Amino acid sequence: MIKAVFFDIDGTLLSFDTHKVPTSTEKAIQKLKSKGIKVIVSTGRSINSLDHIKYLDFDGFITFNGGYCITKEGDVLFRKGIHATDIKSLIDHAEQHEVSFSLMSEHEISIFKVTPEIASMYELLNLPVPPQRSYADFDMASVLQTNIFIQPEEQETFMNTVMPNSVASRWTPLFADVNPLGQSKQVGIDVFIDHFDIDIKQTMSFGDGGNDITMLKHTAYGIAMGNANPEVKAIADYITDDVDNDGIFNALAHFEVI
């Protein structure tokens, strides 16, 4: 019996084409809630970038890829920031090389050096481009995540040499989500199942990107969207339809959860 379902946002709850939650997904979430099943967001987004989905009345939010977990009532269950030496190393590196990145906390997002590629990425997500500012204006001790705009083939060397106390994951070739070493959506799931006293065997998750892999592998049923990356589909327990073709509703119906 499923007692909690975890949802990625972009490409899973939200369509990249319409920037909206499909009607069938809204209906599915309503059905889950009517049965007393917890519905929890699990995203790499900031806690401040969720206003357009909060109307669905989720029971909790795993944000920053597990780095900041908060209930719908506003109770912070978990918070873990990036190691200070890695942030300093990133800034030192950026001063010597052509690399753009954002710094994110529960209170703010700032980006350093906005490029056309970065602007187009925020347009894809239907989000405003964060303000561009200097390093000195940001509270470095508050950083929960950074998005680093490097190519996938550069990622391993960059992480080993510049941010060895952190871990990178991706849902797009444009940039890497960087979080504290050991941090992932799996960690956030464990925070919430402990909070709600739910067994991991009673969980299901939906995702489409590389940063969803730990989540899909950890829950009892990991569902890849039809539009998911190939590596996500490869580890999923089940592959449903695309986000725009009622993928969430169809999978929940297939497993007779709704």
Contacts in CASP RR format, 6 or more apart in sequence:
PFRMAT RR
TARGET T0000
AUTHOR 0000-0000-0000
METHOD contacts of the structure
MODEL  1
MIKAVFFDIDGTLLSFDTHKVPTSTEKAIQKLKSKGIKVIVSTGRSINSL
DHIKYLDFDGFITFNGGYCITKEGDVLFRKGIHATDIKSLIDHAEQHEVS
FSLMSEHEISIFKVTPEIASMYELLNLPVPPQRSYADFDMASVLQTNIFI
QPEEQETFMNTVMPNSVASRWTPLFADVNPLGQSKQVGIDVFIDHFDIDI
KQTMSFGDGGNDITMLKHTAYGIAMGNANPEVKAIADYITDDVDNDGIFN
ALAHFEVI
1 202 0 8 1.000
2 37 0 8 1.000
2 202 0 8 1.000
2 203 0 8 1.000
2 204 0 8 1.000
2 220 0 8 1.000
2 221 0 8 1.000
2 255 0 8 1.000
2 257 0 8 1.000
3 36 0 8 1.000
3 37 0 8 1.000
3 38 0 8 1.000
3 196 0 8 1.000
3 198 0 8 1.000
3 199 0 8 1.000
3 202 0 8 1.000
3 203 0 8 1.000
4 37 0 8 1.000
4 38 0 8 1.000
4 39 0 8 1.000
4 40 0 8 1.000
4 192 0 8 1.000
4 193 0 8 1.000
4 196 0 8 1.000
4 198 0 8 1.000
4 202 0 8 1.000
4 203 0 8 1.000
4 204 0 8 1.000
5 32 0 8 1.000
5 37 0 8 1.000
5 38 0 8 1.000
5 39 0 8 1.000
5 40 0 8 1.000
5 203 0 8 1.000
5 204 0 8 1.000
5 205 0 8 1.000
5 206 0 8 1.000
5 252 0 8 1.000
5 257 0 8 1.000
6 40 0 8 1.000
6 41 0 8 1.000
6 42 0 8 1.000
6 62 0 8 1.000
6 185 0 8 1.000
6 189 0 8 1.000
6 192 0 8 1.000
6 203 0 8 1.000
6 204 0 8 1.000
6 205 0 8 1.000
6 206 0 8 1.000
6 215 0 8 1.000
6 219 0 8 1.000
7 13 0 8 1.000
7 39 0 8 1.000
7 40 0 8 1.000
7 41 0 8 1.000
7 42 0 8 1.000
7 205 0 8 1.000
7 206 0 8 1.000
7 207 0 8 1.000
7 248 0 8 1.000
8 42 0 8 1.000
8 43 0 8 1.000
8 205 0 8 1.000
8 206 0 8 1.000
8 207 0 8 1.000
8 208 0 8 1.000
8 209 0 8 1.000
8 212 0 8 1.000
8 215 0 8 1.000
9 41 0 8 1.000
9 43 0 8 1.000
9 44 0 8 1.000
9 45 0 8 1.000
9 50 0 8 1.000
9 53 0 8 1.000
10 16 0 8 1.000
10 43 0 8 1.000
10 45 0 8 1.000
10 125 0 8 1.000
10 171 0 8 1.000
10 208 0 8 1.000
11 207 0 8 1.000
11 208 0 8 1.000
11 225 0 8 1.000
11 227 0 8 1.000
11 243 0 8 1.000
12 206 0 8 1.000
12 207 0 8 1.000
12 208 0 8 1.000
12 212 0 8 1.000
12 225 0 8 1.000
12 243 0 8 1.000
12 248 0 8 1.000
13 21 0 8 1.000
13 25 0 8 1.000
13 41 0 8 1.000
13 53 0 8 1.000
13 206 0 8 1.000
13 243 0 8 1.000
13 248 0 8 1.000
14 20 0 8 1.000
14 21 0 8 1.000
14 52 0 8 1.000
14 53 0 8 1.000
14 243 0 8 1.000
15 21 0 8 1.000
15 22 0 8 1.000
15 243 0 8 1.000
15 244 0 8 1.000
16 124 0 8 1.000
16 243 0 8 1.000
17 244 0 8 1.000
18 244 0 8 1.000
19 126 0 8 1.000
21 53 0 8 1.000
21 56 0 8 1.000
22 243 0 8 1.000
22 244 0 8 1.000
22 246 0 8 1.000
22 248 0 8 1.000
22 249 0 8 1.000
24 246 0 8 1.000
24 247 0 8 1.000
24 248 0 8 1.000
24 249 0 8 1.000
24 250 0 8 1.000
25 243 0 8 1.000
25 246 0 8 1.000
25 247 0 8 1.000
25 248 0 8 1.000
25 249 0 8 1.000
26 56 0 8 1.000
27 249 0 8 1.000
28 248 0 8 1.000
28 249 0 8 1.000
28 252 0 8 1.000
28 258 0 8 1.000
29 39 0 8 1.000
29 56 0 8 1.000
31 252 0 8 1.000
31 258 0 8 1.000
32 39 0 8 1.000
32 252 0 8 1.000
32 257 0 8 1.000
32 258 0 8 1.000
33 39 0 8 1.000
33 57 0 8 1.000
35 258 0 8 1.000
37 257 0 8 1.000
38 59 0 8 1.000
38 60 0 8 1.000
38 192 0 8 1.000
38 196 0 8 1.000
38 198 0 8 1.000
39 56 0 8 1.000
39 58 0 8 1.000
39 59 0 8 1.000
40 58 0 8 1.000
40 59 0 8 1.000
40 60 0 8 1.000
40 61 0 8 1.000
40 62 0 8 1.000
40 192 0 8 1.000
41 50 0 8 1.000
41 53 0 8 1.000
41 58 0 8 1.000
41 60 0 8 1.000
41 61 0 8 1.000
41 62 0 8 1.000
41 63 0 8 1.000
42 62 0 8 1.000
42 66 0 8 1.000
42 185 0 8 1.000
42 188 0 8 1.000
42 189 0 8 1.000
42 205 0 8 1.000
42 212 0 8 1.000
42 215 0 8 1.000
43 50 0 8 1.000
43 61 0 8 1.000
43 62 0 8 1.000
43 63 0 8 1.000
43 65 0 8 1.000
44 63 0 8 1.000
44 64 0 8 1.000
44 65 0 8 1.000
44 66 0 8 1.000
44 145 0 8 1.000
44 177 0 8 1.000
44 185 0 8 1.000
44 211 0 8 1.000
45 63 0 8 1.000
45 64 0 8 1.000
46 63 0 8 1.000
46 64 0 8 1.000
46 104 0 8 1.000
46 106 0 8 1.000
46 109 0 8 1.000
46 145 0 8 1.000
47 61 0 8 1.000
47 63 0 8 1.000
47 64 0 8 1.000
47 68 0 8 1.000
47 70 0 8 1.000
47 106 0 8 1.000
48 106 0 8 1.000
48 107 0 8 1.000
48 108 0 8 1.000
48 109 0 8 1.000
49 109 0 8 1.000
49 127 0 8 1.000
50 61 0 8 1.000
50 63 0 8 1.000
52 126 0 8 1.000
57 72 0 8 1.000
58 72 0 8 1.000
59 71 0 8 1.000
59 72 0 8 1.000
59 196 0 8 1.000
60 69 0 8 1.000
60 70 0 8 1.000
60 71 0 8 1.000
60 72 0 8 1.000
60 192 0 8 1.000
61 69 0 8 1.000
61 70 0 8 1.000
61 71 0 8 1.000
61 72 0 8 1.000
62 68 0 8 1.000
62 69 0 8 1.000
62 185 0 8 1.000
62 188 0 8 1.000
62 189 0 8 1.000
62 191 0 8 1.000
62 192 0 8 1.000
63 69 0 8 1.000
63 70 0 8 1.000
64 104 0 8 1.000
64 144 0 8 1.000
64 145 0 8 1.000
64 179 0 8 1.000
65 145 0 8 1.000
65 169 0 8 1.000
65 177 0 8 1.000
65 179 0 8 1.000
65 183 0 8 1.000
65 184 0 8 1.000
65 185 0 8 1.000
65 211 0 8 1.000
66 78 0 8 1.000
66 80 0 8 1.000
66 179 0 8 1.000
66 183 0 8 1.000
66 184 0 8 1.000
66 185 0 8 1.000
66 187 0 8 1.000
66 188 0 8 1.000
66 191 0 8 1.000
67 78 0 8 1.000
67 79 0 8 1.000
67 80 0 8 1.000
67 81 0 8 1.000
67 144 0 8 1.000
67 145 0 8 1.000
67 179 0 8 1.000
67 180 0 8 1.000
67 183 0 8 1.000
67 187 0 8 1.000
67 188 0 8 1.000
68 76 0 8 1.000
68 78 0 8 1.000
68 79 0 8 1.000
68 80 0 8 1.000
68 106 0 8 1.000
68 144 0 8 1.000
69 76 0 8 1.000
69 77 0 8 1.000
69 78 0 8 1.000
69 79 0 8 1.000
69 188 0 8 1.000
69 191 0 8 1.000
69 192 0 8 1.000
70 76 0 8 1.000
70 77 0 8 1.000
71 77 0 8 1.000
71 195 0 8 1.000
77 191 0 8 1.000
77 192 0 8 1.000
77 195 0 8 1.000
78 187 0 8 1.000
78 188 0 8 1.000
78 191 0 8 1.000
79 106 0 8 1.000
79 144 0 8 1.000
80 144 0 8 1.000
80 180 0 8 1.000
80 183 0 8 1.000
81 142 0 8 1.000
81 143 0 8 1.000
81 144 0 8 1.000
81 180 0 8 1.000
82 143 0 8 1.000
82 144 0 8 1.000
82 145 0 8 1.000
82 146 0 8 1.000
82 163 0 8 1.000
82 165 0 8 1.000
82 166 0 8 1.000
82 178 0 8 1.000
82 179 0 8 1.000
82 180 0 8 1.000
83 165 0 8 1.000
83 166 0 8 1.000
83 180 0 8 1.000
83 181 0 8 1.000
84 140 0 8 1.000
84 141 0 8 1.000
85 165 0 8 1.000
86 162 0 8 1.000
86 163 0 8 1.000
86 164 0 8 1.000
86 165 0 8 1.000
86 166 0 8 1.000
87 103 0 8 1.000
87 140 0 8 1.000
87 143 0 8 1.000
87 146 0 8 1.000
88 140 0 8 1.000
89 162 0 8 1.000
89 163 0 8 1.000
90 101 0 8 1.000
90 146 0 8 1.000
90 148 0 8 1.000
90 162 0 8 1.000
90 163 0 8 1.000
91 135 0 8 1.000
93 99 0 8 1.000
93 162 0 8 1.000
94 100 0 8 1.000
94 101 0 8 1.000
94 112 0 8 1.000
94 113 0 8 1.000
99 113 0 8 1.000
99 148 0 8 1.000
99 149 0 8 1.000
99 150 0 8 1.000
100 111 0 8 1.000
100 112 0 8 1.000
100 113 0 8 1.000
100 114 0 8 1.000
100 115 0 8 1.000
100 118 0 8 1.000
100 148 0 8 1.000
100 149 0 8 1.000
101 111 0 8 1.000
101 112 0 8 1.000
101 146 0 8 1.000
101 147 0 8 1.000
101 148 0 8 1.000
101 149 0 8 1.000
102 109 0 8 1.000
102 110 0 8 1.000
102 111 0 8 1.000
102 112 0 8 1.000
102 130 0 8 1.000
102 146 0 8 1.000
102 147 0 8 1.000
103 109 0 8 1.000
103 110 0 8 1.000
103 112 0 8 1.000
103 138 0 8 1.000
103 140 0 8 1.000
103 143 0 8 1.000
103 146 0 8 1.000
104 143 0 8 1.000
104 144 0 8 1.000
104 145 0 8 1.000
104 146 0 8 1.000
104 147 0 8 1.000
105 139 0 8 1.000
105 142 0 8 1.000
105 143 0 8 1.000
105 144 0 8 1.000
106 142 0 8 1.000
106 144 0 8 1.000
107 142 0 8 1.000
108 138 0 8 1.000
109 130 0 8 1.000
110 130 0 8 1.000
110 131 0 8 1.000
110 132 0 8 1.000
110 133 0 8 1.000
110 137 0 8 1.000
110 138 0 8 1.000
111 118 0 8 1.000
111 129 0 8 1.000
111 130 0 8 1.000
111 131 0 8 1.000
111 132 0 8 1.000
112 132 0 8 1.000
112 133 0 8 1.000
112 134 0 8 1.000
112 135 0 8 1.000
113 132 0 8 1.000
114 129 0 8 1.000
114 132 0 8 1.000
115 149 0 8 1.000
117 149 0 8 1.000
117 174 0 8 1.000
118 129 0 8 1.000
118 149 0 8 1.000
118 174 0 8 1.000
119 129 0 8 1.000
121 172 0 8 1.000
121 174 0 8 1.000
121 175 0 8 1.000
122 128 0 8 1.000
122 129 0 8 1.000
122 130 0 8 1.000
144 179 0 8 1.000
145 177 0 8 1.000
145 178 0 8 1.000
145 179 0 8 1.000
146 178 0 8 1.000
147 175 0 8 1.000
147 176 0 8 1.000
147 177 0 8 1.000
147 178 0 8 1.000
148 158 0 8 1.000
148 168 0 8 1.000
148 175 0 8 1.000
148 176 0 8 1.000
148 178 0 8 1.000
149 174 0 8 1.000
149 175 0 8 1.000
150 158 0 8 1.000
150 175 0 8 1.000
150 176 0 8 1.000
151 173 0 8 1.000
152 170 0 8 1.000
152 173 0 8 1.000
152 176 0 8 1.000
155 168 0 8 1.000
155 170 0 8 1.000
155 176 0 8 1.000
158 168 0 8 1.000
159 166 0 8 1.000
159 167 0 8 1.000
159 168 0 8 1.000
159 178 0 8 1.000
163 178 0 8 1.000
165 180 0 8 1.000
165 181 0 8 1.000
166 178 0 8 1.000
166 179 0 8 1.000
166 180 0 8 1.000
166 181 0 8 1.000
167 178 0 8 1.000
167 179 0 8 1.000
167 180 0 8 1.000
167 181 0 8 1.000
167 182 0 8 1.000
167 183 0 8 1.000
167 184 0 8 1.000
168 176 0 8 1.000
168 177 0 8 1.000
168 178 0 8 1.000
169 176 0 8 1.000
169 177 0 8 1.000
169 179 0 8 1.000
169 184 0 8 1.000
169 210 0 8 1.000
169 211 0 8 1.000
169 213 0 8 1.000
170 176 0 8 1.000
170 177 0 8 1.000
170 209 0 8 1.000
170 210 0 8 1.000
170 211 0 8 1.000
171 177 0 8 1.000
171 208 0 8 1.000
171 209 0 8 1.000
171 210 0 8 1.000
171 211 0 8 1.000
171 212 0 8 1.000
171 229 0 8 1.000
177 211 0 8 1.000
184 211 0 8 1.000
184 214 0 8 1.000
184 215 0 8 1.000
185 211 0 8 1.000
185 212 0 8 1.000
185 214 0 8 1.000
185 215 0 8 1.000
185 218 0 8 1.000
186 214 0 8 1.000
186 215 0 8 1.000
186 217 0 8 1.000
186 218 0 8 1.000
189 200 0 8 1.000
189 203 0 8 1.000
189 205 0 8 1.000
189 215 0 8 1.000
189 218 0 8 1.000
189 219 0 8 1.000
190 200 0 8 1.000
190 218 0 8 1.000
192 198 0 8 1.000
193 199 0 8 1.000
193 200 0 8 1.000
193 203 0 8 1.000
200 218 0 8 1.000
200 219 0 8 1.000
200 220 0 8 1.000
201 220 0 8 1.000
202 220 0 8 1.000
203 219 0 8 1.000
203 220 0 8 1.000
203 221 0 8 1.000
204 219 0 8 1.000
204 220 0 8 1.000
204 221 0 8 1.000
204 222 0 8 1.000
204 223 0 8 1.000
204 255 0 8 1.000
204 257 0 8 1.000
205 212 0 8 1.000
205 215 0 8 1.000
205 216 0 8 1.000
205 218 0 8 1.000
205 219 0 8 1.000
205 221 0 8 1.000
205 222 0 8 1.000
205 223 0 8 1.000
206 222 0 8 1.000
206 223 0 8 1.000
206 225 0 8 1.000
206 240 0 8 1.000
206 248 0 8 1.000
206 251 0 8 1.000
207 215 0 8 1.000
207 216 0 8 1.000
207 222 0 8 1.000
207 223 0 8 1.000
207 224 0 8 1.000
207 225 0 8 1.000
207 228 0 8 1.000
207 232 0 8 1.000
208 224 0 8 1.000
208 225 0 8 1.000
208 226 0 8 1.000
208 227 0 8 1.000
208 228 0 8 1.000
208 229 0 8 1.000
208 232 0 8 1.000
208 243 0 8 1.000
209 228 0 8 1.000
209 229 0 8 1.000
209 232 0 8 1.000
210 229 0 8 1.000
210 231 0 8 1.000
210 232 0 8 1.000
212 228 0 8 1.000
212 232 0 8 1.000
213 231 0 8 1.000
213 232 0 8 1.000
213 235 0 8 1.000
215 222 0 8 1.000
216 222 0 8 1.000
216 223 0 8 1.000
216 224 0 8 1.000
216 232 0 8 1.000
216 235 0 8 1.000
216 236 0 8 1.000
216 237 0 8 1.000
217 235 0 8 1.000
221 237 0 8 1.000
221 238 0 8 1.000
221 255 0 8 1.000
222 236 0 8 1.000
222 237 0 8 1.000
222 238 0 8 1.000
223 236 0 8 1.000
223 237 0 8 1.000
223 238 0 8 1.000
223 239 0 8 1.000
223 240 0 8 1.000
223 251 0 8 1.000
224 232 0 8 1.000
224 233 0 8 1.000
224 235 0 8 1.000
224 236 0 8 1.000
224 238 0 8 1.000
224 239 0 8 1.000
224 240 0 8 1.000
225 239 0 8 1.000
225 240 0 8 1.000
225 241 0 8 1.000
225 242 0 8 1.000
225 243 0 8 1.000
225 247 0 8 1.000
225 248 0 8 1.000
226 233 0 8 1.000
226 239 0 8 1.000
226 240 0 8 1.000
226 241 0 8 1.000
226 242 0 8 1.000
226 243 0 8 1.000
226 245 0 8 1.000
226 247 0 8 1.000
227 242 0 8 1.000
227 243 0 8 1.000
227 244 0 8 1.000
228 236 0 8 1.000
228 239 0 8 1.000
233 239 0 8 1.000
238 251 0 8 1.000
238 254 0 8 1.000
238 255 0 8 1.000
240 247 0 8 1.000
240 248 0 8 1.000
240 250 0 8 1.000
240 251 0 8 1.000
240 254 0 8 1.000
241 247 0 8 1.000
241 250 0 8 1.000
241 251 0 8 1.000
249 258 0 8 1.000
252 258 0 8 1.000
END
